[in-house]
């Protein structure tokens, strides 16, 4: 009887396009990552949702992912949260781009970007516009909009939710919950069009919010212009989409071969962080 009622409720959610308000409450647990434990930025906010909420999200996820997969919408350069990809494949893609450029006697460098609180800064209006652009419309889009809006969360410091260890309930005005079923897929869709800024001389690999760009050119002057323009373009794209680069974690590396005089010639990466403005400068 209980299972039949759950099925009835799920069907009602899909048919009406309304995500129940009582499923929009989440307890947020701060999970320590690394570094100074006194720094808030070193904690990952994981949302704990109700079981029925996750079941409902799985249904929405299945339909949305099927639509994306059937229409080949998600870019192949995204390796995060994809059953067909992995960190090893992302690393292989980057290494292959670097080695290919070196074999062609090109100058090659890489810009490696990190975002501040990427999941927390996803703008709902922009996400819904992108979903519509990708063909998600009608009652299904209404359901996703209902799922995103009117959500509440509170922070709990331990396994209890009494007033001494947890915050008040606050409305969530932007972001997708980490720890949810739909959060990762929403984020992949949100940054899916990032690759439109990459020109033919560069290669990009994405692993969720980690962005790696390999820059190549045969001419040093053109290489520096390309690198600076690429960084300006990616910074502009993130600003337009209301995401923020973590400038403290951005790295620029220059790759080149080093020949040894022994019989077995070897190749290694000389990872050089550029600080000289004549080489490359990052413009915010």
C-alpha positions in Angstrom: 0.0 0.0 0.0 2.9 2.3 0.9 4.7 1.6 -2.3 1.5 2.2 -4.4 1.2 5.6 -2.7 4.8 6.5 -3.5 4.3 5.5 -7.2 1.1 7.7 -7.2 3.1 10.6 -5.7 5.9 10.2 -8.3 3.4 10.1 -11.2 1.8 13.2 -9.8 5.2 15.0 -9.7 5.9 14.1 -13.4 2.4 14.9 -14.6 1.9 18.2 -12.8 5.4 19.6 -13.2 5.5 20.5 -9.5 8.3 19.4 -7.2 6.8 19.1 -3.7 7.8 21.8 -1.3 8.3 19.4 1.5 11.2 17.8 -0.4 13.1 21.1 -0.8 14.7 21.1 2.6 18.3 20.0 3.0 20.7 19.7 6.0 24.1 20.9 4.9 27.2 19.2 6.5 30.6 20.8 6.0 33.1 18.1 5.0 36.7 19.1 5.5 38.9 18.8 2.4 42.4 19.9 3.2 44.5 22.8 4.5 43.7 25.1 7.4 40.6 23.9 9.3 39.9 27.4 10.3 39.3 28.5 6.7 35.6 28.1 5.6 36.7 27.7 2.0 38.5 24.4 2.9 35.2 22.7 3.6 32.8 21.1 1.1 29.1 21.7 1.8 27.3 18.4 1.3 23.5 18.5 1.3 21.6 15.7 3.0 18.2 15.2 1.3 15.2 13.0 2.1 15.0 9.5 0.6 11.9 10.3 -1.4 13.5 13.4 -2.7 16.4 11.4 -4.1 14.0 8.9 -5.7 12.2 11.8 -7.4 15.5 13.2 -8.5 16.5 9.9 -10.0 13.5 9.9 -12.3 14.2 13.5 -13.4 17.9 12.6 -13.9 17.0 9.6 -16.0 14.8 11.6 -18.4 17.2 14.6 -18.6 20.4 12.5 -19.1 18.6 10.4 -21.7 17.7 13.6 -23.6 21.3 14.9 -23.4 22.7 11.5 -24.5 20.2 10.9 -27.3 20.9 14.3 -28.8 24.7 14.2 -28.2 24.5 17.5 -26.3 27.2 17.1 -23.6 30.7 17.9 -25.0 33.2 15.0 -25.2 35.8 17.2 -23.5 33.9 16.9 -20.2 35.3 14.0 -18.2 33.6 14.5 -14.9 30.5 12.6 -13.7 30.5 10.6 -16.9 30.3 6.8 -16.8 32.3 6.6 -20.0 35.1 8.9 -18.8 37.6 9.1 -16.0 40.4 11.2 -14.6 42.9 8.9 -16.4 41.2 9.6 -19.7 41.3 13.4 -19.0 45.0 13.2 -18.1 45.7 11.1 -21.3 44.0 13.7 -23.5 46.1 16.5 -22.0 49.3 14.5 -22.3 48.5 13.6 -25.9 47.9 17.2 -26.8 51.2 18.3 -25.2 53.3 15.5 -26.8 51.7 16.1 -30.2 52.6 19.7 -30.1 56.1 19.0 -29.0 56.5 16.4 -31.8 55.5 19.1 -34.2 58.1 21.5 -32.8 55.5 23.8 -31.4 55.6 26.0 -28.3 53.2 24.5 -25.8 51.8 25.7 -22.5 48.8 25.1 -20.3 46.4 27.2 -18.2 44.8 25.3 -15.4 41.9 27.0 -13.8 39.9 26.4 -10.6 36.5 28.0 -9.6 35.4 29.3 -6.3 32.4 27.4 -4.9 31.3 26.4 -8.4 28.2 24.4 -7.5 27.0 27.1 -5.1 27.2 29.9 -7.7 25.1 28.3 -10.5 22.5 30.9 -11.5 19.0 29.3 -11.8 17.8 31.7 -14.5 20.9 31.0 -16.7 20.6 27.3 -16.2 17.0 27.2 -17.2 17.8 29.3 -20.3 20.5 26.8 -21.3 18.1 23.9 -20.7 15.6 25.5 -23.0 18.3 26.1 -25.6 19.1 22.3 -25.4 15.5 21.4 -26.0 14.2 21.0 -22.5 10.8 22.7 -22.5 7.2 22.3 -21.5 6.1 20.6 -18.4 9.5 18.9 -17.9 11.2 22.3 -17.8 8.5 23.5 -15.4 9.3 20.6 -13.1 13.0 21.4 -13.2 12.3 25.1 -12.4 10.1 24.0 -9.6 12.9 21.7 -8.3 15.4 24.6 -8.3 13.3 27.3 -6.7 12.0 27.8 -3.2 14.6 25.5 -1.7 15.7 25.8 1.9 18.8 24.7 3.8 20.4 24.9 7.2 23.9 24.2 8.3 24.5 21.5 11.0 27.9 21.1 12.6 27.4 17.6 13.9 24.8 14.8 13.8 22.3 16.9 15.7 20.1 19.7 14.5 19.4 21.5 17.8 19.6 25.3 18.0 23.1 25.3 19.4 24.6 23.3 16.5 22.7 24.4 13.5 21.7 27.6 11.7 18.2 28.8 10.8 16.5 27.7 7.7 17.4 30.0 4.8 16.2 30.1 1.2 18.6 29.0 -1.5 18.7 31.8 -4.1 21.3 30.2 -6.4 23.4 27.0 -6.7 22.7 23.3 -7.0 23.1 21.1 -3.9 26.2 19.0 -3.6 25.2 15.5 -2.6 22.1 15.6 -4.7 21.4 13.3 -7.7 20.7 16.2 -10.1 23.4 18.7 -8.9 26.3 17.3 -11.0 24.3 16.9 -14.2 22.9 20.5 -13.8 26.5 21.8 -13.4 27.7 19.9 -16.5 24.9 21.4 -18.5 25.7 24.9 -17.1 29.3 24.9 -18.3 28.7 22.8 -21.5 29.1 25.8 -23.8 32.4 26.9 -22.4 34.2 25.2 -25.3 32.8 27.7 -27.8 35.6 30.2 -26.7 38.4 27.8 -27.6 40.1 28.4 -31.0 41.5 25.7 -33.3 45.1 26.1 -32.0 44.1 25.2 -28.4 42.6 22.2 -26.6 40.5 22.1 -23.5 39.7 19.3 -21.1 37.1 19.7 -18.3 36.8 17.6 -15.2 33.6 19.1 -13.6 34.8 22.6 -12.5 38.5 22.0 -13.2 39.4 23.6 -16.6 42.6 22.8 -18.4 43.6 24.5 -21.6 46.6 23.5 -23.7 47.9 26.3 -25.9 50.1 25.7 -28.9 51.8 27.8 -31.6 54.9 27.8 -33.7 55.7 31.5 -33.2 56.6 32.8 -29.7 54.9 36.2 -30.2 51.7 34.6 -31.5 51.9 32.0 -28.7 52.0 34.8 -26.0 49.1 36.7 -27.7 47.1 33.5 -27.9 47.7 32.6 -24.3 46.7 36.1 -23.0 43.6 36.2 -25.3 42.6 32.7 -24.1 42.8 33.7 -20.5 40.8 36.9 -21.1 38.2 34.9 -23.0 37.7 32.3 -20.3 37.6 34.9 -17.6 35.0 36.8 -19.5 32.9 33.6 -20.0 33.0 32.8 -16.3 32.0 36.4 -15.4 29.1 36.4 -17.8 27.9 33.1 -16.3 28.3 34.5 -12.8 31.1 32.0 -11.9 34.3 33.2 -10.2 37.9 32.0 -11.0 40.0 31.3 -8.0 43.1 33.3 -9.0 45.1 31.9 -6.1 44.9 28.4 -7.6 45.3 29.3 -11.3 48.5 27.8 -12.8 50.3 28.5 -16.0 52.8 25.8 -17.0 55.2 25.8 -20.0 56.3 22.5 -21.4 59.5 21.7 -23.2 61.9 18.9 -23.9 65.3 18.5 -22.3 67.8 16.4 -24.1 70.4 14.4 -22.2 73.9 13.5 -23.5 73.6 9.8 -22.6 72.9 7.2 -25.2 69.2 6.9 -24.2 67.7 10.3 -25.1 64.8 11.0 -22.7 62.1 13.6 -22.6 60.7 15.3 -19.5 58.4 18.2 -18.7 60.0 21.4 -17.5 57.0 22.9 -15.7 57.7 26.6 -15.6 55.3 29.1 -13.9 55.6 32.3 -15.8 56.0 35.4 -13.7 57.8 37.6 -16.3 55.2 39.9 -18.0 57.1 39.6 -21.3 56.3 35.9 -21.4 52.6 36.1 -20.4 50.4 38.2 -18.2 47.0 37.3 -16.9 44.5 40.1 -17.3 41.5 40.0 -14.9 
